[in-house]
Amino acid sequence: MPPGVKYLIERAPKLLFGPILAFVLIYIAQSYLNFTFSTTRTWLWVLLSGPFLFSILLGLDDIKNYLAARSMGAILPPFTDDLSPGGIWSILKEIRNAENGYIAEDLENMTAFTLNLRMLFQNRMVTTEPEHIKSILSTEFDRYEKGEEIRQVLGPLLGNGVFNTDGRQRIQILFHRSITRPFFTKDRISHFDNFERHANDVLHQIKTRLREGYPVDIQDAVGRFAIDSACEFLFGNDIRSLSSGLPYPQSSALHRVYEDSAKDDVATLFSLAFSKAQQILLYRIRLGLHWPLTEFWKDELQEQKSTIYALIDPIVKEAVRRRQQRTVRPYSEGTSKVEDEITLLDHLVNSTDDPVMLRDEIMNLLVAGRDTTSSTLSFVIYMLALNPPVLDRLRKEILQRVGLSRRPDYDDVKEMKYLRAVINETLRLYPPVPFNLRMSKQASLWPPTLPGGKPYYIPANTRIGYTVLGMHRRVDLWGPDALDFDPDRFLDDRLQKYLTPNPFIFLPFNAGPRICLGQQFAYNEVSFFIIKLLQSFSGIELAEDAQPIRSRAPAAWATEPGRKAKEKLRPKSHLTMYLDGGLWVKLTESLVD
């Protein structure tokens, strides 16, 4: 059934209640109370009854929230200045800004650090306040959940995986994490053989393109590195996404030849479909449960899911087959345990052979293992290209520690302080997951934002968006140079001044019970690749002429305030941040190869 038709059928009782009630009341008034209504007036009352009743209910709800807040000595968060019905102007502005604007523009222009956006006639709180985010993620974790609305919107792609598990199901969260935690121990994440194989493959492909005289889309390259590494580490399956080579610039005559040759490449098609699917979900998140109205006759996600499943389903089938061929120790030897357990997927199939559940877990793990790593690497390289002194200093640290050819190990990565600072500063300005959502299960009080101020009252069943992107760029939290890229802020006295006394101002890996278990794995993977990259190349510069025109920062941005003036390309976001049109660069090979 088309999504729009299903939406109208499911909501028909609510939509028709007002008109039916009005019709019945008019009938009673005419038949028994001797009132007379013209046909025109009758239909006018019937048509307006729904909006009229809806407005009354909204007003009563607002009064109830106001009185509840006052009774607790609190206030409601301030509203935005959008007076359009249902905040439709703000929604359209968001969509337009996502296409042509700057990702952090609205955040930098917020009139308060916590606001009620009031979209689609619903209270929608958004906050960049660390104390409020701390309440959501940690100190009052049990008061918040993903919520049915978000679960329904994300469910078609992420299912019941770890990123879409409802907050009320704490047992489910603990179950997901108990399964994955053993695979992120120091012993496992300090083995760099997997990283080395795929990094060497990527670097070879990069050198091949450069020696042909073409720039390289490094975002595409690190995306392939990330998915190959993730699939091998998590699933024991090397999908060889680099087997088709790297793309050529659109201006090249070989671009079309490459695209034609990659049409049947499952890994390439997966990457494109996965990005498109996340973009579709972003629009659905904005519209909430009303998204079917914009995809009335066709579910736009279905085509992308078919392509995605073409990669995932064979991995699931192979894991189940391996499980069936393995032996399980008899119960008399102790707790039943599978021998030679190697990967996380092997571990999962011991708990279930349900292909849907396994697929859900894989989808969620790929978002974590591919997209966030690819995002971080892309923006680190983007920052190095824009800041040559940082690149030179970082490369000097790397060469002093491991030289031009030695493979870095766990201790090397741990000792490279400036490398970690560069990664952290990139995560601060460009966090891979810039926005996140929760739903309040019960009424809550958020701490006041000003000394002596009143707390904010958050009603139950309120949708809440918190944005670490906005928080990471706040001048009052990070100092007057908060919008500058400066890795030294994680090394000098600014660290003790800003971050140490208030650690919740820096949350690239989330916090609380949902903190990212793969945090150290991600640091190691990103660090390893950057080390190998700068062992091989001494310089990085943007190839802006190879960027699609739409992806270049408009000239007008250079004169505008904020971080926007420093951008050369367009950062965008679906579930994770990325650079629109890729990151085309020219690299200078090291003198000693």
C-alpha positions as CSV (number, residue, x, y, z in Angstrom):
1,M,0.0,0.0,0.0
2,P,1.4,3.5,-0.9
3,P,2.7,5.3,2.2
4,G,0.4,8.3,1.8
5,V,-2.7,6.1,1.5
6,K,-1.7,4.1,4.5
7,Y,-1.1,7.3,6.5
8,L,-4.6,8.7,5.7
9,I,-6.3,5.4,6.5
10,E,-4.6,5.1,9.9
11,R,-5.4,8.6,10.8
12,A,-8.9,8.7,9.4
13,P,-10.6,8.4,12.9
14,K,-8.8,11.4,14.3
15,L,-9.2,13.4,11.1
16,L,-12.9,12.7,10.8
17,F,-13.8,13.0,14.5
18,G,-14.2,16.8,14.4
19,P,-16.3,17.0,11.2
20,I,-18.5,14.1,12.3
21,L,-19.1,15.7,15.7
22,A,-19.9,19.0,14.1
23,F,-22.3,17.3,11.7
24,V,-24.1,15.5,14.5
25,L,-24.4,18.6,16.6
26,I,-25.8,20.6,13.7
27,Y,-28.3,17.8,13.0
28,I,-29.4,17.8,16.6
29,A,-29.7,21.6,16.7
30,Q,-31.8,21.6,13.5
31,S,-34.0,18.6,14.3
32,Y,-34.7,19.1,18.0
33,L,-33.8,22.7,18.9
34,N,-35.4,24.4,15.9
35,F,-32.1,26.0,14.8
36,T,-31.7,26.7,11.1
37,F,-28.4,26.6,9.2
38,S,-27.9,27.1,5.5
39,T,-26.1,24.5,3.5
40,T,-23.1,26.8,3.1
41,R,-22.9,27.5,6.8
42,T,-23.3,23.8,7.6
43,W,-20.4,22.8,5.4
44,L,-18.3,25.7,6.7
45,W,-18.8,24.5,10.3
46,V,-18.1,20.9,9.3
47,L,-14.8,21.8,7.5
48,L,-13.6,24.2,10.2
49,S,-14.5,21.9,13.1
50,G,-11.3,19.8,12.9
51,P,-8.9,22.7,13.0
52,F,-11.0,24.5,15.6
53,L,-11.0,21.4,17.9
54,F,-7.3,20.9,17.3
55,S,-6.6,24.5,18.3
56,I,-8.6,24.2,21.5
57,L,-6.7,21.0,22.4
58,L,-3.3,22.7,21.7
59,G,-4.3,25.7,23.8
60,L,-5.3,23.5,26.7
61,D,-2.1,21.6,26.5
62,D,-0.1,24.8,26.5
63,I,-2.0,26.0,29.6
64,K,-1.4,22.7,31.3
65,N,2.3,22.9,30.7
66,Y,2.5,26.5,31.8
67,L,0.7,25.8,35.1
68,A,2.8,22.7,35.7
69,A,6.0,24.7,35.2
70,R,4.8,27.5,37.5
71,S,3.9,25.0,40.2
72,M,7.5,23.7,40.1
73,G,9.1,27.1,40.2
74,A,10.2,26.7,36.6
75,I,9.7,28.3,33.2
76,L,9.1,26.9,29.7
77,P,12.0,27.2,27.2
78,P,11.6,30.2,25.0
79,F,9.9,29.8,21.6
80,T,11.5,30.8,18.3
81,D,10.0,33.8,16.5
82,D,8.4,31.7,13.7
83,L,4.6,32.4,13.8
84,S,3.7,30.4,10.8
85,P,1.1,27.6,11.2
86,G,2.8,24.5,12.6
87,G,6.2,26.2,12.2
88,I,6.1,25.3,8.5
89,W,8.4,28.3,7.7
90,S,11.1,26.8,9.9
91,I,10.7,23.4,8.3
92,L,11.0,24.8,4.8
93,K,14.0,26.9,5.9
94,E,15.7,23.8,7.4
95,I,15.2,21.9,4.1
96,R,16.4,24.8,2.0
97,N,19.4,25.3,4.3
98,A,20.2,21.6,4.1
99,E,20.4,21.9,0.3
100,N,22.1,25.3,-0.2
101,G,23.0,26.7,3.2
102,Y,25.7,26.1,5.9
103,I,25.2,23.3,8.3
104,A,25.8,25.3,11.5
105,E,24.2,28.6,10.4
106,D,21.0,28.2,12.4
107,L,22.9,27.0,15.4
108,E,25.2,30.0,15.4
109,N,22.2,32.3,15.1
110,M,20.2,30.8,18.0
111,T,18.8,33.4,20.3
112,A,19.1,31.0,23.3
113,F,21.0,27.8,24.0
114,T,17.8,26.0,24.6
115,L,14.7,26.7,22.4
116,N,11.3,25.3,21.7
117,L,11.0,25.2,17.9
118,R,7.3,24.2,17.9
119,M,7.1,22.4,14.6
120,L,4.1,20.6,13.2
121,F,2.1,21.7,16.2
122,Q,4.4,19.8,18.5
123,N,6.9,21.0,21.2
124,R,10.3,20.3,19.8
125,M,13.1,21.3,22.1
126,V,16.6,21.8,20.8
127,T,19.6,22.4,23.1
128,T,23.3,23.1,22.9
129,E,23.6,23.4,26.7
130,P,26.1,20.9,28.2
131,E,24.2,20.6,31.5
132,H,21.0,19.8,29.6
133,I,22.7,17.3,27.4
134,K,24.3,15.7,30.5
135,S,20.8,15.3,32.0
136,I,19.6,13.5,28.8
137,L,22.6,11.2,28.3
138,S,23.8,10.5,31.9
139,T,22.3,11.9,35.1
140,E,18.7,11.4,34.1
141,F,19.1,8.8,31.4
142,D,16.1,6.8,32.4
143,R,13.8,9.8,31.8
144,Y,14.5,9.8,28.1
145,E,14.2,7.3,25.2
146,K,14.5,7.2,21.5
147,G,10.7,7.4,21.3
148,E,8.2,5.6,19.1
149,E,8.3,8.3,16.5
150,I,12.0,8.1,15.9
151,R,12.0,4.4,16.1
152,Q,9.3,4.2,13.4
153,V,11.2,6.7,11.2
154,L,14.6,5.0,11.5
155,G,13.2,1.5,11.8
156,P,12.9,0.8,8.0
157,L,16.7,1.1,7.7
158,L,18.1,0.4,11.2
159,G,15.5,-2.0,12.5
160,N,15.9,-2.9,16.1
161,G,19.7,-2.5,16.2
162,V,21.7,-0.8,18.9
163,F,21.2,2.8,17.5
164,N,17.4,2.4,17.3
165,T,16.8,0.5,20.6
166,D,14.3,2.3,22.7
167,G,15.5,3.9,25.9
168,R,12.8,2.2,27.9
169,Q,14.3,-1.1,27.0
170,R,17.4,-0.7,29.1
171,I,17.9,-4.5,29.1
172,Q,18.1,-4.4,25.3
173,I,20.7,-1.7,25.4
174,L,22.7,-3.7,27.9
175,F,22.3,-6.8,25.7
176,H,23.6,-5.0,22.6
177,R,26.6,-3.6,24.5
178,S,27.4,-6.9,26.3
179,I,27.7,-8.6,23.0
180,T,29.9,-6.0,21.4
181,R,32.1,-5.0,24.4
182,P,34.4,-8.1,24.2
183,F,35.3,-7.2,20.7
184,F,36.7,-3.8,21.7
185,T,39.2,-4.9,24.3
186,K,42.8,-3.6,24.1
187,D,44.1,-6.9,22.7
188,R,41.7,-6.8,19.8
189,I,41.9,-3.1,18.9
190,S,45.7,-2.9,19.1
191,H,46.2,-5.5,16.3
192,F,46.8,-3.3,13.2
193,D,47.2,-6.0,10.5
194,N,43.6,-5.3,9.3
195,F,44.3,-1.6,9.1
196,E,47.6,-2.0,7.3
197,R,46.2,-4.3,4.5
198,H,43.4,-1.9,3.6
199,A,45.5,1.3,4.1
200,N,48.2,0.0,1.8
201,D,45.5,-0.8,-0.8
202,V,44.0,2.7,-0.6
203,L,47.4,4.4,-0.7
204,H,48.3,2.3,-3.8
205,Q,45.1,3.3,-5.5
206,I,45.7,7.0,-4.6
207,K,49.3,6.9,-6.0
208,T,47.9,5.3,-9.2
209,R,45.5,8.1,-9.8
210,L,48.0,10.8,-8.9
211,R,50.6,9.3,-11.3
212,E,48.0,9.4,-14.0
213,G,47.8,13.1,-13.5
214,Y,44.4,13.2,-11.7
215,P,43.4,14.5,-8.3
216,V,41.8,12.0,-5.8
217,D,38.4,12.1,-4.0
218,I,39.9,11.3,-0.7
219,Q,36.5,11.1,1.0
220,D,35.6,8.2,-1.4
221,A,38.9,6.6,-0.7
222,V,38.7,6.7,3.1
223,G,35.1,5.5,2.9
224,R,36.2,2.4,1.1
225,F,39.0,1.9,3.6
226,A,36.6,2.2,6.4
227,I,34.0,-0.2,5.1
228,D,36.6,-2.8,4.1
229,S,38.3,-2.6,7.5
230,A,35.0,-2.6,9.4
231,C,33.6,-5.6,7.5
232,E,36.8,-7.6,8.0
233,F,37.0,-6.7,11.7
234,L,33.3,-7.1,12.6
235,F,32.2,-9.8,10.1
236,G,35.3,-11.6,8.9
237,N,34.4,-10.6,5.4
238,D,36.6,-8.5,3.1
239,I,34.2,-7.0,0.5
240,R,37.1,-5.5,-1.5
241,S,35.4,-2.2,-2.2
242,L,38.6,-0.9,-3.7
243,S,38.6,-3.6,-6.4
244,S,36.9,-1.2,-8.8
245,G,39.5,1.5,-8.2
246,L,38.9,5.1,-7.3
247,P,36.7,7.5,-9.3
248,Y,37.9,10.1,-11.8
249,P,36.9,13.8,-11.6
250,Q,33.7,14.6,-13.5
251,S,35.6,16.8,-15.9
252,S,37.7,13.8,-17.0
253,A,36.7,11.7,-20.1
254,L,37.4,8.6,-18.0
255,H,34.7,9.6,-15.4
256,R,31.9,8.0,-17.5
257,V,34.0,5.0,-18.3
258,Y,34.6,4.4,-14.5
259,E,30.9,4.9,-13.7
260,D,29.9,2.3,-16.3
261,S,32.5,-0.2,-15.0
262,A,31.3,0.3,-11.4
263,K,27.6,-0.2,-12.2
264,D,27.7,-3.8,-11.2
265,D,30.1,-3.4,-8.3
266,V,28.1,-4.3,-5.2
267,A,30.3,-2.4,-2.7
268,T,30.2,0.8,-4.8
269,L,26.4,0.6,-5.2
270,F,26.1,-0.1,-1.5
271,S,28.0,3.1,-0.6
272,L,25.8,5.2,-2.9
273,A,22.6,3.6,-1.7
274,F,23.5,3.8,2.0
275,S,24.2,7.6,1.6
276,K,20.9,8.1,-0.3
277,A,19.0,6.1,2.4
278,Q,20.4,8.3,5.2
279,Q,19.4,11.4,3.2
280,I,15.9,10.1,2.9
281,L,15.8,9.4,6.7
282,L,17.0,13.0,7.4
283,Y,13.9,14.4,5.6
284,R,11.7,11.9,7.3
285,I,13.1,12.9,10.7
286,R,12.2,16.6,10.1
287,L,8.6,15.6,9.3
288,G,8.2,12.9,11.9
289,L,5.3,10.5,11.4
290,H,3.9,12.8,8.7
291,W,6.7,11.9,6.2
292,P,4.3,9.7,4.1
293,L,2.7,12.8,2.8
294,T,5.9,13.7,0.9
295,E,6.3,10.1,-0.5
296,F,2.6,9.6,-1.0
297,W,2.6,7.0,-3.8
298,K,6.1,5.5,-3.4
299,D,8.4,4.6,-0.5
300,E,11.7,6.2,-1.7
301,L,13.6,4.0,0.7
302,Q,12.7,0.6,-0.8
303,E,15.0,0.9,-3.8
304,Q,18.0,1.8,-1.6
305,K,17.3,-1.0,0.8
306,S,17.3,-3.5,-2.0
307,T,20.8,-2.4,-3.0
308,I,22.0,-2.4,0.6
309,Y,20.7,-5.9,1.3
310,A,22.5,-7.2,-1.8
311,L,25.7,-6.7,0.1
312,I,24.5,-7.5,3.6
313,D,22.4,-10.7,3.0
314,P,25.3,-12.8,1.7
315,I,27.4,-11.8,4.7
316,V,24.5,-13.0,7.0
317,K,24.1,-16.2,5.1
318,E,27.8,-17.0,5.2
319,A,27.9,-16.3,9.0
320,V,24.9,-18.7,9.6
321,R,26.6,-21.3,7.4
322,R,29.8,-21.1,9.4
323,R,27.8,-21.4,12.6
324,Q,26.2,-24.6,11.4
325,Q,29.5,-26.1,10.5
326,R,31.1,-25.3,13.9
327,T,30.8,-27.6,16.9
328,V,29.5,-26.6,20.3
329,R,31.0,-28.0,23.4
330,P,28.7,-30.3,25.3
331,Y,26.9,-28.8,28.3
332,S,28.9,-31.2,30.7
333,E,32.0,-29.3,29.9
334,G,30.5,-26.1,31.3
335,T,28.6,-23.3,29.7
336,S,28.0,-24.0,26.0
337,K,30.6,-22.1,24.0
338,V,31.4,-21.9,20.3
339,E,35.0,-22.9,19.4
340,D,37.2,-20.6,17.3
341,E,35.0,-17.6,17.7
342,I,36.6,-14.9,15.7
343,T,34.3,-12.1,14.7
344,L,31.4,-10.1,16.2
345,L,29.1,-11.6,13.7
346,D,30.2,-15.1,14.6
347,H,29.3,-14.2,18.2
348,L,25.9,-12.8,17.1
349,V,24.8,-16.0,15.3
350,N,25.4,-17.9,18.5
351,S,22.6,-15.9,20.0
352,T,20.2,-16.0,17.0
353,D,20.0,-17.2,13.4
354,D,17.1,-14.7,12.7
355,P,18.3,-13.1,9.5
356,V,16.3,-9.9,10.1
357,M,17.9,-9.4,13.6
358,L,21.3,-10.1,12.2
359,R,20.8,-7.7,9.4
360,D,19.6,-5.0,11.8
361,E,22.8,-5.4,13.9
362,I,25.0,-5.3,10.8
363,M,23.3,-2.1,9.5
364,N,23.8,-0.4,12.8
365,L,27.4,-1.5,13.1
366,L,28.2,-0.3,9.6
367,V,26.9,3.2,10.5
368,A,29.3,3.1,13.4
369,G,32.2,1.4,11.7
370,R,32.1,3.0,8.3
371,D,30.3,6.4,8.3
372,T,31.7,7.9,11.5
373,T,35.3,6.8,10.6
374,S,35.0,8.0,7.0
375,S,33.6,11.3,8.3
376,T,36.4,11.8,10.8
377,L,39.2,11.0,8.3
378,S,37.7,13.2,5.6
379,F,37.5,16.2,7.8
380,V,41.0,15.6,9.3
381,I,42.4,15.6,5.8
382,Y,40.2,18.7,4.9
383,M,41.7,20.6,7.8
384,L,45.2,19.5,7.0
385,A,44.7,20.8,3.4
386,L,43.5,24.2,4.8
387,N,46.2,24.4,7.5
388,P,49.6,23.6,6.0
389,P,51.5,24.6,9.2
390,V,49.4,22.0,11.1
391,L,50.2,19.4,8.5
392,D,53.9,20.1,8.6
393,R,54.0,19.9,12.4
394,L,52.0,16.7,12.5
395,R,54.1,15.1,9.8
396,K,57.3,16.0,11.7
397,E,55.9,14.3,14.8
398,I,55.0,11.2,12.8
399,L,58.4,10.9,11.1
400,Q,60.3,11.4,14.3
401,R,58.4,8.5,15.9
402,V,58.1,6.0,13.1
403,G,60.1,7.3,10.1
404,L,58.9,7.0,6.5
405,S,58.3,3.2,6.4
406,R,57.9,1.6,9.8
407,R,54.4,0.4,10.7
408,P,53.1,2.2,13.7
409,D,52.0,0.1,16.7
410,Y,49.7,0.8,19.6
411,D,52.4,2.5,21.7
412,D,53.3,4.8,18.8
413,V,49.8,6.0,18.4
414,K,49.5,6.5,22.1
415,E,52.6,8.7,22.3
416,M,51.7,11.0,19.3
417,K,50.1,13.7,21.4
418,Y,49.8,16.2,18.5
419,L,48.1,13.6,16.3
420,R,45.5,13.0,19.0
421,A,45.0,16.8,19.3
422,V,44.5,17.2,15.6
423,I,41.9,14.4,15.6
424,N,40.1,15.9,18.7
425,E,40.1,19.4,17.2
426,T,38.5,18.0,14.0
427,L,36.0,16.1,16.1
428,R,35.2,19.3,17.9
429,L,34.5,21.4,14.8
430,Y,33.1,18.6,12.7
431,P,31.6,15.8,15.0
432,P,30.6,12.8,12.9
433,V,27.1,12.7,14.4
434,P,26.3,16.4,14.8
435,F,22.7,16.0,15.9
436,N,20.8,13.5,18.0
437,L,17.2,13.0,19.2
438,R,15.4,11.8,22.3
439,M,11.9,11.8,23.7
440,S,11.1,12.7,27.3
441,K,9.2,9.8,29.0
442,Q,8.1,12.0,31.9
443,A,8.2,15.6,32.9
444,S,11.7,16.9,33.8
445,L,13.4,20.0,35.0
446,W,16.6,21.1,33.3
447,P,19.1,23.2,35.3
448,P,18.9,27.0,34.8
449,T,21.3,28.4,32.1
450,L,22.0,31.6,34.1
451,P,23.0,32.0,37.8
452,G,20.0,32.6,39.9
453,G,17.7,31.7,37.0
454,K,14.8,29.4,37.0
455,P,15.0,25.8,35.6
456,Y,13.3,24.8,32.4
457,Y,10.3,22.6,32.6
458,I,10.2,19.9,29.9
459,P,6.8,18.2,29.5
460,A,6.4,14.5,29.1
461,N,6.4,13.1,25.6
462,T,8.4,16.0,24.2
463,R,10.7,15.5,21.3
464,I,14.2,16.8,22.1
465,G,17.1,17.5,19.8
466,Y,20.6,18.0,21.2
467,T,23.4,19.1,19.0
468,V,27.0,18.6,19.9
469,L,28.0,20.5,16.7
470,G,26.4,23.7,18.2
471,M,27.9,23.0,21.7
472,H,31.4,22.3,20.3
473,R,31.4,25.7,18.6
474,R,30.2,27.9,21.4
475,V,32.5,30.8,22.2
476,D,31.4,31.0,25.8
477,L,32.4,27.3,26.3
478,W,35.6,27.2,24.3
479,G,36.9,30.7,24.3
480,P,37.0,33.6,21.8
481,D,38.8,31.5,19.2
482,A,36.3,28.6,19.3
483,L,35.6,28.9,15.6
484,D,39.3,28.6,14.7
485,F,40.9,25.2,13.9
486,D,43.7,25.0,16.5
487,P,44.8,21.6,17.8
488,D,46.9,23.2,20.6
489,R,43.7,23.9,22.5
490,F,43.9,20.3,23.5
491,L,47.5,20.7,24.7
492,D,48.0,24.1,26.2
493,D,46.4,25.9,29.2
494,R,43.1,26.2,27.4
495,L,42.6,22.5,28.1
496,Q,42.6,23.1,31.8
497,K,40.6,26.3,31.5
498,Y,37.7,25.0,29.4
499,L,37.5,21.3,29.0
500,T,38.9,19.7,32.1
501,P,36.4,21.5,34.5
502,N,33.5,20.8,32.1
503,P,34.1,17.6,30.2
504,F,30.5,17.5,28.8
505,I,31.3,20.3,26.4
506,F,33.2,17.7,24.2
507,L,31.0,14.7,23.2
508,P,32.1,13.3,19.8
509,F,31.4,9.8,21.1
510,N,28.3,10.5,23.1
511,A,28.2,9.8,26.9
512,G,26.5,7.8,29.6
513,P,25.1,4.3,29.1
514,R,25.2,4.9,25.3
515,I,28.8,6.1,25.0
516,C,30.5,4.6,22.0
517,L,32.2,1.3,22.8
518,G,34.4,1.6,19.7
519,Q,35.9,5.0,20.8
520,Q,39.4,3.7,21.2
521,F,39.1,1.5,18.1
522,A,38.1,4.6,16.1
523,Y,41.0,6.6,17.4
524,N,43.4,3.8,16.5
525,E,42.0,3.4,13.0
526,V,42.0,7.1,12.2
527,S,45.4,7.6,13.7
528,F,46.9,4.6,11.8
529,F,45.5,5.8,8.5
530,I,46.7,9.4,9.0
531,I,50.2,8.1,9.9
532,K,50.4,6.0,6.8
533,L,49.1,8.8,4.7
534,L,51.7,11.3,5.9
535,Q,54.5,8.7,5.6
536,S,53.6,8.5,1.9
537,F,52.7,12.1,1.2
538,S,54.3,15.4,2.3
539,G,51.7,17.8,1.1
540,I,47.9,18.0,0.6
541,E,46.0,20.7,-1.2
542,L,42.4,21.0,-2.3
543,A,41.7,20.4,-6.0
544,E,38.8,22.9,-6.1
545,D,38.6,22.7,-9.9
546,A,37.7,19.0,-9.6
547,Q,34.9,19.7,-7.1
548,P,31.3,19.7,-8.5
549,I,30.3,23.4,-8.6
550,R,27.5,22.8,-6.2
551,S,29.9,21.6,-3.6
552,R,32.2,24.6,-3.5
553,A,31.7,27.3,-0.9
554,P,30.0,30.3,-2.4
555,A,32.2,33.4,-2.7
556,A,29.7,35.3,-0.5
557,W,30.6,33.0,2.5
558,A,34.0,34.6,2.8
559,T,32.5,37.9,4.0
560,E,30.1,36.4,6.5
561,P,30.6,35.9,10.2
562,G,31.3,32.6,11.9
563,R,33.0,29.4,10.8
564,K,31.3,29.7,7.4
565,A,33.9,32.3,6.2
566,K,36.7,29.7,6.6
567,E,35.1,27.0,4.6
568,K,36.2,26.2,1.0
569,L,33.7,23.3,0.6
570,R,30.1,22.6,1.8
571,P,29.9,20.4,4.9
572,K,26.6,18.6,5.0
573,S,24.9,15.9,7.2
574,H,22.4,13.1,7.0
575,L,22.9,10.7,10.0
576,T,26.6,11.7,9.8
577,M,28.6,14.6,8.5
578,Y,30.2,14.6,5.1
579,L,31.5,16.9,2.4
580,D,29.1,17.5,-0.4
581,G,30.6,16.4,-3.8
582,G,33.5,14.6,-2.1
583,L,36.9,15.9,-1.1
584,W,39.1,16.2,-4.2
585,V,42.8,16.7,-3.3
586,K,46.2,16.8,-4.9
587,L,48.9,15.1,-2.8
588,T,52.7,15.4,-3.0
589,E,54.5,12.1,-2.7
590,S,57.3,11.8,-0.2
591,L,60.8,12.0,-1.6
592,V,61.6,8.5,-0.3
593,D,58.9,6.0,-1.3
